[in-house]
Amino acid sequence: MARPRKPLLDRARIATTALRLVDAQGEFSVPQIARSLGVQTASVYHHVDGRAGVIELLRERVAEAIDSSALDSGPWDAALESWARSYRAAFAAHPRAIPLLTASPVRAPKVLAQYERAAGLLLDAGFAPPTVIPVIAALENVVLGSALDLAAPETMWEVADERAAPRLARALAATGPARADTAFELSLAGVLERVRAMAAGLP
């Protein structure tokens, strides 16, 4: 019998299947992946190091959509802003993956390479080493929080009786249709303003 032209199982197919499961239900299991691919669970383990290995495949797959090319050129603040916007878009497409990925350390080499570029950008711009990771983490807090916010209902506060919360009801009525985008712009601008102050040596 002739051998199939494509292997029945590989890391790319595992990643695709795992991400589809996470998008649908917010979780996955290795046996679920195996059943979806029509293989034995043991076959999946031949390609990945258990659940942790699948999570890193998921991380790599989502991160593929992030355009990190801006990190290779200045000015540093514009580069970080461009990276943050692309980062948000990538995770907004898969918000249910965020809790899984933030619950474990980053190990995937391709993803670490992006962080290496971000760290290098900041160090080359004159940031002190102790400030680099906090700056990156602050940006991630904004990006990932906003990606989750994009998946939330447009109105997150329901006031059944306006008499009980009249000022909140007034503010809600005045809110525009792009609440999540407006909040992201405000948050990103605030973080970048503070980081620029750090770069200038301001307290």
QUIHU-V766332 format. One record per backbone hydrogen bond with DSSP energy under -1.0 kcal/mol. NH is the residue of the N-H (numbers start at 1). CO is the residue of the C=O. E is the energy in kcal/mol with one decimal. If there is no record, write none. Layout:
BEGIN
nh = {NH,NH}
co = {CO,CO}
e = {E,E}
END
This chain:
BEGIN
nh = {14,15,16,17,18,19,20,21,22,23,24,25,26,33,34,35,36,37,39,44,45,47,48,50,53,54,55,56,57,58,59,60,61,62,63,64,65,66,68,71,72,73,79,80,81,82,83,84,85,86,87,88,89,90,91,92,93,94,97,98,101,102,112,113,115,116,117,118,119,120,121,122,123,124,125,126,127,131,132,135,136,137,138,139,140,141,142,143,144,145,146,147,148,149,150,152,164,169,170,171,172,173,174,175,182,183,184,185,186,187,188,189,190,191,192,193,194,195,196,197,198,199,200,201,202}
co = {10,11,12,13,14,15,16,17,18,19,20,21,22,29,30,31,32,33,34,40,41,44,44,48,49,50,51,52,53,54,55,56,57,58,59,60,62,63,66,68,69,70,75,76,77,78,79,80,81,82,83,84,85,86,87,88,89,91,94,95,97,98,108,109,111,112,113,114,115,116,117,118,119,120,121,123,122,128,129,131,132,133,134,135,136,137,138,139,140,141,142,143,144,145,146,149,161,165,166,167,168,169,170,172,178,179,180,181,182,183,184,185,186,187,188,189,190,191,192,193,194,195,196,198,197}
e = {-2.0,-2.5,-2.5,-2.2,-2.7,-2.5,-1.9,-2.2,-2.5,-2.9,-1.5,-2.8,-2.5,-2.1,-2.5,-2.6,-2.5,-1.8,-2.5,-1.0,-1.5,-1.9,-1.5,-1.6,-1.4,-1.7,-2.4,-1.7,-1.7,-2.5,-2.3,-2.4,-2.4,-2.6,-2.4,-1.2,-1.4,-1.8,-1.1,-1.5,-1.7,-1.6,-2.2,-2.5,-2.2,-2.3,-2.4,-2.6,-2.1,-2.0,-2.7,-2.4,-2.0,-2.2,-2.0,-2.5,-1.0,-1.1,-1.7,-1.2,-2.5,-2.5,-2.7,-1.8,-1.7,-2.4,-1.7,-2.1,-3.0,-2.5,-2.2,-1.9,-2.7,-2.7,-1.2,-1.5,-2.3,-2.2,-1.0,-1.9,-2.2,-3.0,-2.3,-2.1,-2.3,-2.4,-1.7,-2.8,-3.1,-1.7,-2.2,-2.2,-2.0,-2.0,-2.2,-1.1,-1.9,-2.5,-2.0,-2.2,-2.7,-2.1,-1.2,-1.1,-2.6,-2.5,-2.2,-2.5,-2.1,-2.5,-3.2,-2.3,-2.0,-2.4,-2.6,-2.2,-2.0,-2.5,-2.5,-1.8,-1.9,-2.3,-1.7,-1.5,-2.7}
END
